[in-house]
Amino acid sequence: MSVARLSTEDDDRESKKAYKEASPMLGFSDEDKIGTIQPHNDALIVTLRIGGYDVKKVLVDQGSAVEVMYLNLYKGLNLKPEDLTTYDSPLVSFEGKTVTLRGQIRLPIQIGSDVVEVDFIVVDVYSPYIAIVARPWLHALGAVSSTLHQKVKYSSEGQVKDIVGNQTMTR
């Protein structure tokens, strides 16, 4: 049996490497409520750059499993039927009804210098929103959202960045 003492230099290099690769901690505090109307029960509505255009009234819904684009945005982006691919899974509306789908389209969502490609399901139903971004977008961005704080936070270039909601769009 032998006993060896590990070099502290190796330990230091490993811990520094792990520290450099670690992302900043994402979370919310009371300071994040500053600038919001409190108390409230508002949805988190943001403006996002989708397909090269600033799109207002985008609902951030961490309870949804798919991103949704409503027909008015589809037409506003001058997209054509040939831009769509088929999407065969049923989609159920907030009222519990099955929604007729136009198809699916992959578009970039840009936040600052970060770009995430998103598969939107295009639907032709009424909505007070222009689009809905959901868990796939949040997970791809590595983001967390808070309706209470009216923010989405994500890590980029070693910093915590945020997207601030607009409560006036929900009233």
C-alpha positions as a printed NumPy array, in Angstrom:
array([[  0.   ,   0.   ,   0.   ],
       [  1.245,   3.465,  -0.748],
       [  0.1  ,   6.9  ,   0.249],
       [  0.646,   9.9  ,  -1.952],
       [  0.008,  13.565,  -1.359],
       [ -1.77 ,  15.357,  -4.22 ],
       [ -0.276,  18.584,  -5.453],
       [ -2.235,  21.67 ,  -4.427],
       [ -1.45 ,  23.172,  -7.822],
       [ -3.594,  20.498,  -9.513],
       [ -6.44 ,  21.194,  -7.075],
       [ -6.224,  24.947,  -7.691],
       [ -6.281,  24.512, -11.473],
       [ -9.305,  22.213, -11.324],
       [-11.28 ,  24.502,  -9.02 ],
       [-10.461,  27.577, -11.144],
       [-11.538,  25.695, -14.281],
       [-14.82 ,  24.651, -12.666],
       [-15.384,  28.22 , -11.447],
       [-14.864,  29.661, -14.952],
       [-17.341,  27.17 , -16.456],
       [-20.017,  27.757, -13.812],
       [-22.91 ,  29.992, -14.816],
       [-24.072,  32.745, -12.487],
       [-26.92 ,  31.804, -10.13 ],
       [-30.333,  32.768, -11.502],
       [-32.914,  33.907,  -8.992],
       [-35.24 ,  36.683,  -7.93 ],
       [-35.363,  38.983,  -4.917],
       [-37.584,  41.812,  -3.691],
       [-35.335,  44.212,  -5.634],
       [-36.63 ,  42.622,  -8.845],
       [-40.138,  43.88 ,  -7.986],
       [-38.999,  47.517,  -8.226],
       [-40.799,  49.144, -11.148],
       [-43.691,  46.68 , -11.102],
       [-47.248,  47.318, -10.005],
       [-47.713,  45.355,  -6.777],
       [-49.735,  43.487,  -5.76 ],
       [-50.82 ,  42.014,  -9.084],
       [-51.965,  38.836, -10.765],
       [-50.669,  39.718, -14.242],
       [-49.355,  37.376, -16.886],
       [-45.762,  37.875, -18.025],
       [-45.971,  39.724, -21.352],
       [-42.739,  40.708, -23.129],
       [-41.468,  42.097, -26.418],
       [-39.169,  39.731, -28.319],
       [-37.316,  39.944, -31.629],
       [-38.827,  37.096, -33.659],
       [-37.748,  36.463, -37.244],
       [-36.001,  39.848, -37.328],
       [-38.998,  41.873, -36.074],
       [-39.795,  43.28 , -32.636],
       [-43.001,  41.533, -31.588],
       [-45.044,  42.924, -28.703],
       [-47.57 ,  41.024, -26.579],
       [-45.664,  37.741, -26.358],
       [-46.87 ,  35.63 , -23.434],
       [-44.2  ,  33.755, -21.457],
       [-45.947,  30.578, -20.306],
       [-43.744,  28.113, -18.464],
       [-46.749,  25.789, -18.223],
       [-46.948,  25.266, -21.994],
       [-44.984,  22.607, -23.836],
       [-45.044,  24.288, -27.288],
       [-44.482,  27.743, -28.696],
       [-47.527,  29.171, -30.455],
       [-47.76 ,  31.798, -33.171],
       [-51.137,  33.269, -33.997],
       [-52.15 ,  33.886, -37.599],
       [-51.852,  37.687, -37.406],
       [-48.115,  37.391, -36.593],
       [-47.644,  34.744, -39.29 ],
       [-49.166,  37.12 , -41.842],
       [-47.333,  40.142, -40.388],
       [-43.994,  38.39 , -40.913],
       [-44.972,  37.816, -44.574],
       [-44.59 ,  34.072, -44.201],
       [-46.001,  31.801, -46.878],
       [-47.775,  28.421, -46.654],
       [-44.71 ,  26.785, -48.201],
       [-42.67 ,  28.013, -45.185],
       [-44.709,  25.68 , -42.947],
       [-44.053,  22.042, -42.162],
       [-46.746,  19.678, -40.953],
       [-47.429,  19.235, -37.262],
       [-49.553,  16.209, -36.455],
       [-50.025,  16.356, -32.68 ],
       [-53.296,  17.808, -31.42 ],
       [-53.184,  21.147, -29.618],
       [-55.748,  21.962, -26.937],
       [-56.76 ,  25.58 , -26.275],
       [-57.187,  27.236, -22.889],
       [-60.924,  26.415, -23.155],
       [-60.154,  22.714, -23.621],
       [-61.062,  22.661, -27.331],
       [-58.871,  21.06 , -30.003],
       [-57.33 ,  23.759, -32.207],
       [-56.899,  23.46 , -35.972],
       [-53.232,  23.875, -36.81 ],
       [-51.864,  25.563, -39.907],
       [-48.446,  23.952, -39.439],
       [-45.077,  24.513, -37.831],
       [-42.294,  26.965, -38.598],
       [-38.788,  27.378, -37.186],
       [-37.773,  30.988, -36.5  ],
       [-35.022,  32.695, -34.509],
       [-35.764,  34.622, -31.329],
       [-33.006,  37.136, -30.623],
       [-32.351,  38.627, -27.202],
       [-29.336,  40.93 , -27.338],
       [-26.558,  38.878, -28.9  ],
       [-28.223,  35.569, -28.   ],
       [-30.292,  33.735, -30.611],
       [-32.464,  30.687, -29.993],
       [-34.153,  28.811, -32.84 ],
       [-37.773,  28.025, -31.94 ],
       [-40.396,  25.76 , -33.531],
       [-43.686,  27.677, -33.505],
       [-47.042,  26.008, -34.05 ],
       [-49.171,  28.326, -36.212],
       [-52.851,  28.487, -35.253],
       [-55.857,  30.424, -36.51 ],
       [-57.792,  31.239, -33.328],
       [-58.43 ,  34.417, -31.366],
       [-55.92 ,  35.373, -28.692],
       [-55.117,  38.604, -26.864],
       [-51.458,  37.652, -27.434],
       [-49.425,  37.647, -30.643],
       [-47.378,  34.58 , -29.688],
       [-46.64 ,  32.313, -26.738],
       [-43.146,  31.206, -25.771],
       [-42.959,  28.195, -23.501],
       [-40.674,  25.711, -21.774],
       [-38.679,  24.736, -24.905],
       [-37.619,  28.381, -25.403],
       [-36.927,  28.916, -21.692],
       [-34.855,  25.725, -21.524],
       [-32.903,  26.467, -24.724],
       [-32.07 ,  29.942, -23.381],
       [-31.278,  28.512, -19.944],
       [-33.773,  30.97 , -18.474],
       [-36.116,  31.211, -15.518],
       [-39.242,  33.347, -15.425],
       [-41.258,  34.974, -12.668],
       [-44.704,  36.459, -13.146],
       [-44.484,  38.005,  -9.658],
       [-41.291,  39.863, -10.574],
       [-42.353,  40.374, -14.224],
       [-38.996,  39.179, -15.556],
       [-37.189,  36.441, -17.411],
       [-33.571,  35.949, -16.317],
       [-30.852,  34.087, -18.178],
       [-27.083,  33.812, -18.188],
       [-25.106,  35.141, -21.125],
       [-21.391,  35.867, -21.428],
       [-20.938,  35.216, -17.714],
       [-23.587,  37.749, -16.673],
       [-27.202,  37.518, -15.549],
       [-29.386,  39.339, -18.053],
       [-33.103,  39.945, -17.909],
       [-36.114,  40.576, -20.079],
       [-38.609,  42.832, -18.346],
       [-42.336,  42.284, -18.718],
       [-44.811,  45.001, -19.637],
       [-47.772,  45.021, -17.258],
       [-49.58 ,  47.723, -19.256],
       [-50.096,  45.201, -22.067],
       [-52.14 ,  42.983, -19.746],
       [-54.564,  45.666, -18.586]])
